[in-house]
Amino acid sequence: MLEACGMRNSITDSIISTMLSQNTTDKNSKAAWASLKKNFPNWDLVVECDDIAKIEESIRVAGLAKTRAERIQAMLRTVKKERGEASLDYIRDYNDEQVKAELKRFKGLGPKTISCVLLFALGRDEFPVDTHVLRITQKMGWVTSSATREHAYEYLNEMIPNDVKMDLHCLLVRHGKVCHCCAANGRPQFPPENGSKLKCPLVSVPSWSGKVPVSFLKECGLEEHHNNVKTEERLGVTETSLEVKSECLPDKVKSE
């Protein structure tokens, strides 16, 4: 999953693999990446390729092959012309705003893709908002049902603590792919193999008002966790609930 999101050693690899992951399944994006790297072991070969159809064929499994191929080659050719090499690793030295400004000039690199590059490739404090994250945070009441992805991105990045952004993003994306209740149209990408439906642990979250019920911890098999933190007064544990820091919660949840 992390590789599909762009967690790779090379920034250039991260950006292109993230571009291939747009609007397709993890399986198809991984297959497209493997095929592209097999046929074009280094990015200079993509720059020098005079037959765009060869690039298209390499990534066809991901869909939108013509558009993706043109955008990838155009980006690499631009960087090669400007900097003398087909590499975007120079953005390592940029701050977040500089990275956003630099990458958004390339077609195919929108806010969500750039956010993934910042988080997974550069290790910055970012919380990307894809369709899974938007749908689930709307469902939980963290953002309004009418919130756009751009609005949700700005709001959630401000509200979510930096030290949990990567874990929470990965959890929500994974949950959106396996839970019938939270998947788009009730059709998860990776449902249980036995045909059953997972019991969604997020159904009651909006009603918790910042307190995780002890009964929920027990139901999830986390009694040991509860017993360990119960003696830590700074966590505000009571007999009935486990307090969540109010500053970690969106305004709507805090006000309930």
One Martini backbone bead per residue (centre of mass of N, CA, C, O) as a GRO file, in nm:
protein
  256
    1MET     BB    1   0.058   0.061  -0.022
    2LEU     BB    2   0.296   0.267   0.015
    3GLU     BB    3   0.399   0.248  -0.276
    4ALA     BB    4   0.135   0.353  -0.407
    5CYS     BB    5   0.171   0.635  -0.245
    6GLY     BB    6   0.512   0.692  -0.269
    7MET     BB    7   0.714   0.496  -0.105
    8ARG     BB    8   1.034   0.589  -0.206
    9ASN     BB    9   1.361   0.662  -0.259
   10SER     BB   10   1.269   0.815  -0.509
   11ILE     BB   11   1.111   1.094  -0.605
   12THR     BB   12   1.047   1.021  -0.893
   13ASP     BB   13   0.920   0.750  -0.832
   14SER     BB   14   0.698   0.859  -0.647
   15ILE     BB   15   0.552   1.041  -0.849
   16ILE     BB   16   0.491   0.827  -1.072
   17SER     BB   17   0.346   0.615  -0.897
   18THR     BB   18   0.122   0.813  -0.812
   19MET     BB   19   0.014   0.868  -1.096
   20LEU     BB   20  -0.062   0.558  -1.142
   21SER     BB   21  -0.280   0.554  -0.889
   22GLN     BB   22  -0.485   0.705  -1.038
   23ASN     BB   23  -0.787   0.581  -1.094
   24THR     BB   24  -0.710   0.297  -0.952
   25THR     BB   25  -0.578   0.011  -0.862
   26ASP     BB   26  -0.330  -0.133  -0.694
   27LYS     BB   27  -0.279  -0.363  -0.889
   28ASN     BB   28  -0.254  -0.187  -1.150
   29SER     BB   29  -0.032   0.011  -1.056
   30LYS     BB   30   0.185  -0.204  -1.002
   31ALA     BB   31   0.191  -0.322  -1.287
   32ALA     BB   32   0.265  -0.058  -1.432
   33TRP     BB   33   0.529  -0.007  -1.284
   34ALA     BB   34   0.677  -0.269  -1.356
   35SER     BB   35   0.659  -0.230  -1.665
   36LEU     BB   36   0.801   0.044  -1.688
   37LYS     BB   37   1.076  -0.045  -1.553
   38LYS     BB   38   1.137  -0.270  -1.756
   39ASN     BB   39   1.129  -0.083  -2.024
   40PHE     BB   40   1.242   0.170  -1.819
   41PRO     BB   41   1.507   0.174  -1.610
   42ASN     BB   42   1.529   0.481  -1.696
   43TRP     BB   43   1.429   0.816  -1.744
   44ASP     BB   44   1.587   0.882  -2.005
   45LEU     BB   45   1.424   0.685  -2.185
   46VAL     BB   46   1.165   0.850  -2.174
   47VAL     BB   47   1.275   1.111  -2.290
   48GLU     BB   48   1.393   0.962  -2.567
   49CYS     BB   49   1.125   0.870  -2.655
   50ASP     BB   50   0.956   0.862  -2.985
   51ASP     BB   51   0.738   0.637  -2.880
   52ILE     BB   52   0.460   0.672  -2.691
   53ALA     BB   53   0.336   0.383  -2.720
   54LYS     BB   54   0.542   0.238  -2.536
   55ILE     BB   55   0.448   0.373  -2.277
   56GLU     BB   56   0.153   0.303  -2.290
   57GLU     BB   57   0.185  -0.007  -2.287
   58SER     BB   58   0.328  -0.021  -2.006
   59ILE     BB   59   0.048   0.133  -1.861
   60ARG     BB   60  -0.237   0.020  -1.950
   61VAL     BB   61  -0.351  -0.123  -1.688
   62ALA     BB   62  -0.423   0.168  -1.547
   63GLY     BB   63  -0.512   0.350  -1.752
   64LEU     BB   64  -0.494   0.627  -1.931
   65ALA     BB   65  -0.227   0.596  -2.104
   66LYS     BB   66  -0.192   0.848  -2.281
   67THR     BB   67  -0.205   1.064  -2.060
   68ARG     BB   68   0.015   0.956  -1.875
   69ALA     BB   69   0.248   0.943  -2.076
   70GLU     BB   70   0.254   1.243  -2.153
   71ARG     BB   71   0.300   1.355  -1.863
   72ILE     BB   72   0.557   1.208  -1.786
   73GLN     BB   73   0.732   1.300  -2.024
   74ALA     BB   74   0.697   1.605  -1.994
   75MET     BB   75   0.816   1.630  -1.712
   76LEU     BB   76   1.097   1.504  -1.771
   77ARG     BB   77   1.177   1.698  -2.002
   78THR     BB   78   1.166   1.957  -1.840
   79VAL     BB   79   1.376   1.882  -1.623
   80LYS     BB   80   1.606   1.816  -1.817
   81LYS     BB   81   1.623   2.100  -1.946
   82GLU     BB   82   1.661   2.265  -1.671
   83ARG     BB   83   1.881   2.041  -1.507
   84GLY     BB   84   2.014   1.785  -1.685
   85GLU     BB   85   1.798   1.586  -1.541
   86ALA     BB   86   1.573   1.307  -1.474
   87SER     BB   87   1.504   1.476  -1.183
   88LEU     BB   88   1.323   1.550  -0.855
   89ASP     BB   89   1.523   1.553  -0.599
   90TYR     BB   90   1.550   1.869  -0.545
   91ILE     BB   91   1.288   1.895  -0.351
   92ARG     BB   92   1.411   1.822  -0.075
   93ASP     BB   93   1.505   2.141  -0.027
   94TYR     BB   94   1.215   2.213   0.001
   95ASN     BB   95   0.949   2.349   0.098
   96ASP     BB   96   0.622   2.301   0.094
   97GLU     BB   97   0.545   2.543  -0.091
   98GLN     BB   98   0.760   2.484  -0.307
   99VAL     BB   99   0.662   2.206  -0.386
  100LYS     BB  100   0.379   2.286  -0.478
  101ALA     BB  101   0.468   2.493  -0.694
  102GLU     BB  102   0.642   2.297  -0.864
  103LEU     BB  103   0.432   2.055  -0.919
  104LYS     BB  104   0.165   2.208  -1.029
  105ARG     BB  105   0.287   2.263  -1.326
  106PHE     BB  106   0.213   1.968  -1.365
  107LYS     BB  107   0.045   1.749  -1.526
  108GLY     BB  108  -0.117   1.535  -1.279
  109LEU     BB  109  -0.053   1.741  -1.029
  110GLY     BB  110  -0.231   1.752  -0.762
  111PRO     BB  111  -0.304   1.801  -0.436
  112LYS     BB  112  -0.311   1.497  -0.357
  113THR     BB  113  -0.044   1.405  -0.487
  114ILE     BB  114   0.137   1.613  -0.344
  115SER     BB  115   0.065   1.523  -0.058
  116CYS     BB  116   0.184   1.237  -0.090
  117VAL     BB  117   0.471   1.328  -0.144
  118LEU     BB  118   0.514   1.476   0.123
  119LEU     BB  119   0.460   1.232   0.307
  120PHE     BB  120   0.606   0.969   0.167
  121ALA     BB  121   0.874   1.105   0.034
  122LEU     BB  122   0.938   1.358   0.259
  123GLY     BB  123   0.812   1.347   0.557
  124ARG     BB  124   0.573   1.526   0.600
  125ASP     BB  125   0.311   1.719   0.747
  126GLU     BB  126   0.056   1.526   0.610
  127PHE     BB  127  -0.305   1.508   0.483
  128PRO     BB  128  -0.442   1.330   0.268
  129VAL     BB  129  -0.734   1.364   0.037
  130ASP     BB  130  -0.933   1.125  -0.056
  131THR     BB  131  -1.214   0.955  -0.114
  132HIS     BB  132  -1.204   0.798   0.152
  133VAL     BB  133  -1.149   1.028   0.351
  134LEU     BB  134  -1.389   1.203   0.276
  135ARG     BB  135  -1.618   1.002   0.326
  136ILE     BB  136  -1.551   0.933   0.629
  137THR     BB  137  -1.540   1.224   0.750
  138GLN     BB  138  -1.830   1.281   0.678
  139LYS     BB  139  -1.960   1.045   0.833
  140MET     BB  140  -1.828   1.150   1.120
  141GLY     BB  141  -1.834   1.484   1.114
  142TRP     BB  142  -1.563   1.641   1.050
  143VAL     BB  143  -1.715   1.707   0.792
  144THR     BB  144  -1.913   1.810   0.572
  145SER     BB  145  -2.112   1.680   0.319
  146SER     BB  146  -2.021   1.943   0.126
  147ALA     BB  147  -1.733   1.899   0.125
  148THR     BB  148  -1.453   1.942  -0.020
  149ARG     BB  149  -1.144   1.832  -0.069
  150GLU     BB  150  -1.006   2.106  -0.020
  151HIS     BB  151  -1.143   2.175   0.248
  152ALA     BB  152  -1.066   1.917   0.401
  153TYR     BB  153  -0.764   1.955   0.380
  154GLU     BB  154  -0.736   2.219   0.538
  155TYR     BB  155  -0.884   2.128   0.798
  156LEU     BB  156  -0.740   1.855   0.872
  157ASN     BB  157  -0.447   1.968   0.879
  158GLU     BB  158  -0.513   2.148   1.131
  159MET     BB  159  -0.650   1.928   1.335
  160ILE     BB  160  -0.437   1.712   1.292
  161PRO     BB  161  -0.193   1.563   1.428
  162ASN     BB  162   0.118   1.506   1.309
  163ASP     BB  163   0.178   1.215   1.457
  164VAL     BB  164  -0.101   1.085   1.289
  165LYS     BB  165  -0.129   1.129   0.981
  166MET     BB  166  -0.026   0.870   0.850
  167ASP     BB  167  -0.187   0.655   1.005
  168LEU     BB  168  -0.471   0.772   0.950
  169HIS     BB  169  -0.466   0.767   0.648
  170CYS     BB  170  -0.414   0.460   0.613
  171LEU     BB  171  -0.664   0.364   0.771
  172LEU     BB  172  -0.885   0.502   0.598
  173VAL     BB  173  -0.812   0.377   0.330
  174ARG     BB  174  -0.834   0.082   0.414
  175HIS     BB  175  -1.124   0.094   0.520
  176GLY     BB  176  -1.251   0.189   0.243
  177LYS     BB  177  -1.163  -0.106   0.108
  178VAL     BB  178  -1.329  -0.314   0.334
  179CYS     BB  179  -1.592  -0.150   0.399
  180HIS     BB  180  -1.924  -0.154   0.332
  181CYS     BB  181  -2.017   0.106   0.487
  182CYS     BB  182  -1.761   0.301   0.360
  183ALA     BB  183  -1.793   0.236   0.083
  184ALA     BB  184  -1.856   0.284  -0.227
  185ASN     BB  185  -2.167   0.164  -0.273
  186GLY     BB  186  -2.092  -0.089  -0.084
  187ARG     BB  187  -1.799  -0.155  -0.255
  188PRO     BB  188  -1.535  -0.306  -0.180
  189GLN     BB  189  -1.217  -0.384  -0.291
  190PHE     BB  190  -1.153  -0.569  -0.003
  191PRO     BB  191  -1.324  -0.808   0.081
  192PRO     BB  192  -1.399  -1.064   0.241
  193GLU     BB  193  -1.338  -1.387   0.136
  194ASN     BB  194  -1.608  -1.513   0.289
  195GLY     BB  195  -1.843  -1.275   0.238
  196SER     BB  196  -1.839  -1.097   0.462
  197LYS     BB  197  -1.910  -0.834   0.700
  198LEU     BB  198  -1.785  -0.584   0.852
  199LYS     BB  199  -1.768  -0.432   1.155
  200CYS     BB  200  -1.813  -0.110   1.203
  201PRO     BB  201  -1.622   0.116   1.417
  202LEU     BB  202  -1.754   0.414   1.311
  203VAL     BB  203  -2.060   0.457   1.353
  204SER     BB  204  -2.037   0.602   1.664
  205VAL     BB  205  -1.833   0.839   1.669
  206PRO     BB  206  -2.012   1.107   1.658
  207SER     BB  207  -2.136   1.030   1.966
  208TRP     BB  208  -1.876   1.054   2.167
  209SER     BB  209  -1.755   1.340   2.231
  210GLY     BB  210  -1.437   1.247   2.285
  211LYS     BB  211  -1.525   0.946   2.387
  212VAL     BB  212  -1.410   0.629   2.459
  213PRO     BB  213  -1.566   0.356   2.513
  214VAL     BB  214  -1.507   0.085   2.703
  215SER     BB  215  -1.685  -0.114   2.546
  216PHE     BB  216  -1.523  -0.081   2.285
  217LEU     BB  217  -1.251  -0.183   2.385
  218LYS     BB  218  -1.356  -0.465   2.459
  219GLU     BB  219  -1.471  -0.542   2.180
  220CYS     BB  220  -1.162  -0.501   2.054
  221GLY     BB  221  -0.952  -0.617   2.268
  222LEU     BB  222  -0.850  -0.346   2.474
  223GLU     BB  223  -0.823  -0.387   2.786
  224GLU     BB  224  -0.520  -0.360   2.830
  225HIS     BB  225  -0.504  -0.072   2.739
  226HIS     BB  226  -0.696   0.041   2.949
  227ASN     BB  227  -0.538  -0.049   3.202
  228ASN     BB  228  -0.278   0.110   3.136
  229VAL     BB  229  -0.418   0.409   3.114
  230LYS     BB  230  -0.588   0.447   3.375
  231THR     BB  231  -0.336   0.556   3.561
  232GLU     BB  232  -0.328   0.804   3.360
  233GLU     BB  233  -0.438   1.113   3.429
  234ARG     BB  234  -0.375   1.270   3.160
  235LEU     BB  235  -0.613   1.098   3.002
  236GLY     BB  236  -0.889   1.091   3.160
  237VAL     BB  237  -0.979   0.826   3.297
  238THR     BB  238  -1.267   0.642   3.339
  239GLU     BB  239  -1.513   0.407   3.390
  240THR     BB  240  -1.658   0.489   3.089
  241SER     BB  241  -1.402   0.652   2.966
  242LEU     BB  242  -1.185   0.790   2.703
  243GLU     BB  243  -1.018   1.056   2.664
  244VAL     BB  244  -0.992   1.311   2.420
  245LYS     BB  245  -0.828   1.544   2.292
  246SER     BB  246  -0.978   1.833   2.195
  247GLU     BB  247  -0.759   1.937   1.982
  248CYS     BB  248  -0.814   1.666   1.795
  249LEU     BB  249  -1.097   1.789   1.735
  250PRO     BB  250  -1.337   1.881   1.568
  251ASP     BB  251  -1.574   2.116   1.620
  252LYS     BB  252  -1.827   1.935   1.598
  253VAL     BB  253  -1.738   1.730   1.814
  254LYS     BB  254  -1.683   1.932   2.053
  255SER     BB  255  -1.992   2.052   2.058
  256GLU     BB  256  -2.150   1.775   2.143
   0.00000   0.00000   0.00000
